[in-house]
Amino acid sequence: MKPISVLLADDHNMVRDGLRSVLEADGGIQVVAEASNGRIAVDLARKLRPDVVVMDIGMPVLNGLEATRQIRKAVPEAKLLILSAHNGTYVDQVMALGAVGYVLKQSSAHVLSQAVREVQNGSIYLSPSIARDRANFGNFSAPRLDGIHRPVAKLSSRETEVIQLIAEGCANKQVAGDLGISLKTVEKHRQSLMKKLDIHDTAGLTRYAIASGIIESSVQLSTH
């Protein structure tokens, strides 16, 4: 039987090494590629079309939420399995974006392999501790974005990319280089974001990005 092909996306090398070891200890799973940020994950998913993508939420350049949305659109047959340290905080949001599973990083090793197998077989998978806490577990056939992160829905994919890089401290020129767009286009996106969100400085955009889950709360507020 053909092994389940998996793309790992996490910005920590040691975490990816550990995940690869866990998954490849299961003879029916093969890690075909690794990504250190969301943009690389999207590119590799388009190129390799893996069966399952194991996606961390908090990644640089392009966060796991936006990467999930883009992969779901570009490679609809791939199963998106979210890996997170956040105990259920993002479940509704990632399901609304097209993910079919959510595994806590603190789970035991066999849970990840089990999750990969279950989502590949067409099931929804949540870590047991999350499933126990959710009375509506099993009702994800038509997920909705009902959580605290609703503001993200206002932004286009490109706007989400721009605000993440701004919030990570990138100047407009660096944003332009990272996204392969002109400086003028970045400035236009920045102005549009501020108007759309009624925010008037970079610190405000950063606070919005943190509150919306676009970046981790550990990111320092930018002052430029």
Backbone torsions as a table, in degrees:
resi	resn	phi	psi	omega
1	MET	NA	137.7	-180.0
2	LYS	-64.5	131.2	178.9
3	PRO	-67.0	155.5	176.4
4	ILE	-74.3	122.4	-179.7
5	SER	-86.1	133.0	-174.2
6	VAL	-128.4	135.6	170.0
7	LEU	-105.0	125.5	178.7
8	LEU	-98.7	130.0	177.9
9	ALA	-127.7	108.2	178.1
10	ASP	-157.2	141.4	-174.9
11	ASP	-84.3	0.3	179.0
12	HIS	-107.6	121.5	-177.2
13	ASN	-59.1	-43.0	-177.8
14	MET	-66.0	-37.2	177.7
15	VAL	-64.1	-45.5	179.3
16	ARG	-61.8	-40.9	178.1
17	ASP	-59.6	-43.1	179.8
18	GLY	-65.9	-42.5	179.2
19	LEU	-64.3	-42.0	178.5
20	ARG	-60.2	-44.8	179.9
21	SER	-60.9	-43.6	-179.8
22	VAL	-62.7	-47.6	-175.6
23	LEU	-70.6	-40.2	-176.7
24	GLU	-78.6	-10.1	171.7
25	ALA	-69.6	-20.6	174.1
26	ASP	-88.9	113.5	-173.6
27	GLY	-60.7	-14.2	-177.3
28	GLY	-97.8	8.6	-177.9
29	ILE	-126.5	134.5	179.3
30	GLN	-127.0	122.6	175.0
31	VAL	-81.1	114.5	-174.6
32	VAL	-94.7	-17.6	179.8
33	ALA	-168.0	161.9	177.2
34	GLU	-130.3	148.4	179.5
35	ALA	-132.0	137.0	-178.9
36	SER	-97.0	-6.7	173.3
37	ASN	-152.0	168.9	-174.1
38	GLY	-65.4	-34.7	-179.2
39	ARG	-66.4	-42.0	176.6
40	ILE	-62.7	-39.7	179.8
41	ALA	-60.1	-44.2	179.6
42	VAL	-62.6	-45.4	-178.9
43	ASP	-62.2	-44.1	-179.4
44	LEU	-68.1	-37.0	179.0
45	ALA	-63.8	-41.6	178.5
46	ARG	-63.9	-39.0	-176.1
47	LYS	-76.3	-45.0	-171.2
48	LEU	-96.9	-22.7	-179.4
49	ARG	49.1	61.8	-179.1
50	PRO	-69.5	161.9	176.7
51	ASP	-69.0	-42.4	-175.8
52	VAL	-134.5	138.6	172.4
53	VAL	-113.4	120.1	175.2
54	VAL	-94.7	112.7	-166.9
55	MET	-119.1	121.4	170.5
56	ASP	-76.0	149.5	-179.0
57	ILE	-81.0	-49.9	-173.5
58	GLY	-88.1	90.9	179.3
59	MET	-130.0	153.5	179.2
60	PRO	-76.4	168.9	176.3
61	VAL	69.0	-55.9	176.0
62	LEU	-144.7	117.5	-175.4
63	ASN	-71.5	165.1	-175.9
64	GLY	-63.5	-27.9	178.5
65	LEU	-66.7	-49.8	-179.7
66	GLU	-69.4	-37.3	177.1
67	ALA	-61.8	-39.2	177.2
68	THR	-61.0	-45.3	179.7
69	ARG	-60.8	-44.1	-177.0
70	GLN	-70.4	-39.6	178.9
71	ILE	-67.0	-40.6	179.2
72	ARG	-58.5	-37.7	179.8
73	LYS	-74.8	-41.2	-174.7
74	ALA	-82.5	-33.1	-177.2
75	VAL	-132.1	71.5	-172.0
76	PRO	-61.6	-22.4	-179.7
77	GLU	-78.4	-16.5	-179.8
78	ALA	-73.0	140.8	177.3
79	LYS	-92.6	126.3	-177.9
80	LEU	-96.8	118.0	-179.7
81	LEU	-116.6	114.8	-175.7
82	ILE	-86.0	135.7	176.6
83	LEU	-116.9	122.4	-172.6
84	SER	-148.3	151.8	173.6
85	ALA	-88.4	-7.6	-177.5
86	HIS	-86.4	119.7	-173.1
87	ASN	-74.5	77.0	174.3
88	GLY	87.1	-2.7	-175.6
89	THR	-57.8	-37.7	-172.5
90	TYR	-105.7	8.2	-173.0
91	VAL	-56.1	-53.9	-178.0
92	ASP	-59.8	-40.6	-177.0
93	GLN	-66.5	-45.9	-177.4
94	VAL	-70.0	-32.7	176.6
95	MET	-66.2	-38.6	177.7
96	ALA	-64.6	-28.8	179.7
97	LEU	-83.8	-7.1	176.2
98	GLY	115.0	0.6	176.7
99	ALA	-70.5	154.5	-179.9
100	VAL	-121.5	7.4	178.9
101	GLY	-160.8	155.6	-178.4
102	TYR	-145.4	113.9	-177.0
103	VAL	-118.7	131.9	177.4
104	LEU	-77.4	140.6	-179.1
105	LYS	-63.5	-25.9	-179.0
106	GLN	-84.3	5.9	178.5
107	SER	-68.5	158.7	176.5
108	SER	-69.3	158.8	-171.6
109	ALA	-57.0	-42.0	-174.6
110	HIS	-67.4	-20.7	-178.0
111	VAL	-62.9	-40.4	-178.2
112	LEU	-64.8	-45.7	178.1
113	SER	-61.0	-41.8	178.0
114	GLN	-61.7	-42.8	-179.7
115	ALA	-62.5	-44.3	179.0
116	VAL	-58.7	-44.9	-179.3
117	ARG	-65.2	-42.2	-176.5
118	GLU	-68.3	-43.1	-179.8
119	VAL	-69.4	-33.7	176.8
120	GLN	-64.6	-30.0	178.6
121	ASN	-85.3	3.8	174.8
122	GLY	98.7	7.2	-179.1
123	SER	-94.9	160.9	168.5
124	ILE	-89.6	137.7	179.2
125	TYR	-128.0	129.4	170.5
126	LEU	-125.3	143.4	174.1
127	SER	-52.3	141.2	-175.3
128	PRO	-51.8	-40.0	-178.6
129	SER	-64.6	-34.5	177.5
130	ILE	-73.7	-43.2	-179.1
131	ALA	-59.0	-39.5	-179.4
132	ARG	-65.8	-30.2	-176.3
133	ASP	-85.7	-3.9	-173.8
134	ARG	-115.8	109.0	-178.6
135	ALA	-63.8	-25.8	-176.9
136	ASN	-98.5	19.7	177.0
137	PHE	-59.2	132.1	-176.2
138	GLY	102.6	-6.2	-179.5
139	ASN	-106.3	36.3	-176.7
140	PHE	-97.4	12.6	-178.4
141	SER	-65.0	-27.2	177.5
142	ALA	-134.2	68.2	-173.7
143	PRO	-65.5	151.4	177.8
144	ARG	-128.5	156.3	179.1
145	LEU	-88.2	86.1	-174.1
146	ASP	-107.7	-0.3	-173.4
147	GLY	-82.5	-168.5	-176.0
148	ILE	-75.0	-5.1	-172.9
149	HIS	-100.5	19.3	-178.1
150	ARG	-49.8	-33.8	-177.0
151	PRO	-57.5	-26.7	179.9
152	VAL	-58.3	-31.7	-176.5
153	ALA	-62.5	-19.4	-179.4
154	LYS	-74.3	-19.3	-171.2
155	LEU	-99.5	143.8	172.5
156	SER	-75.2	169.6	178.3
157	SER	-58.9	-44.4	-179.2
158	ARG	-65.7	-40.2	178.2
159	GLU	-63.9	-37.9	178.0
160	THR	-64.0	-41.1	177.3
161	GLU	-62.4	-44.2	-178.3
162	VAL	-64.7	-46.7	-176.7
163	ILE	-67.5	-32.9	177.4
164	GLN	-63.9	-46.5	-179.0
165	LEU	-66.0	-38.7	176.1
166	ILE	-61.0	-45.9	-177.9
167	ALA	-68.2	-24.6	176.1
168	GLU	-80.8	-0.1	174.9
169	GLY	98.6	10.7	-178.6
170	CYS	-80.4	134.8	173.3
171	ALA	-73.2	163.9	-177.3
172	ASN	-55.0	-40.1	-178.9
173	LYS	-62.9	-40.2	179.0
174	GLN	-69.5	-38.9	176.5
175	VAL	-59.2	-44.6	179.6
176	ALA	-59.8	-45.1	-179.9
177	GLY	-65.0	-43.0	-178.4
178	ASP	-65.5	-36.0	-176.5
179	LEU	-95.1	-7.5	179.6
180	GLY	69.0	36.3	178.7
181	ILE	-125.9	169.6	-177.8
182	SER	-77.1	158.4	176.6
183	LEU	-61.2	-38.6	179.3
184	LYS	-62.0	-38.5	179.3
185	THR	-67.2	-39.4	177.2
186	VAL	-61.4	-45.9	-179.8
187	GLU	-61.8	-36.8	178.4
188	LYS	-66.5	-42.5	177.8
189	HIS	-63.4	-40.6	-179.6
190	ARG	-62.4	-45.2	178.5
191	GLN	-63.9	-39.6	179.3
192	SER	-64.7	-41.0	178.4
193	LEU	-61.6	-46.3	-178.2
194	MET	-64.1	-38.4	178.6
195	LYS	-69.7	-45.7	-177.3
196	LYS	-63.6	-39.6	-176.0
197	LEU	-95.0	-3.4	-176.4
198	ASP	55.9	47.4	178.3
199	ILE	-122.4	141.5	-169.1
200	HIS	-123.8	9.5	176.0
201	ASP	-152.8	167.4	-177.1
202	THR	-64.7	-39.1	179.0
203	ALA	-60.1	-38.4	178.4
204	GLY	-66.1	-40.1	176.3
205	LEU	-62.4	-39.0	179.1
206	THR	-65.6	-43.7	178.1
207	ARG	-61.0	-39.9	177.5
208	TYR	-62.5	-44.4	-178.8
209	ALA	-61.3	-38.4	178.2
210	ILE	-68.6	-48.2	-177.8
211	ALA	-63.3	-29.6	-177.4
212	SER	-89.8	-3.9	-180.0
213	GLY	81.5	11.2	179.1
214	ILE	-70.7	-36.8	173.6
215	ILE	-130.6	164.3	178.0
216	GLU	-73.4	152.6	-177.7
217	SER	-69.2	-11.5	180.0
218	SER	-77.1	-12.5	179.4
219	VAL	-66.5	134.9	-179.3
220	GLN	-78.6	143.1	176.8
221	LEU	-63.6	134.1	178.8
222	SER	-84.0	149.3	-179.1
223	THR	-117.4	-0.5	-179.5
224	HIS	-91.0	NA	NA
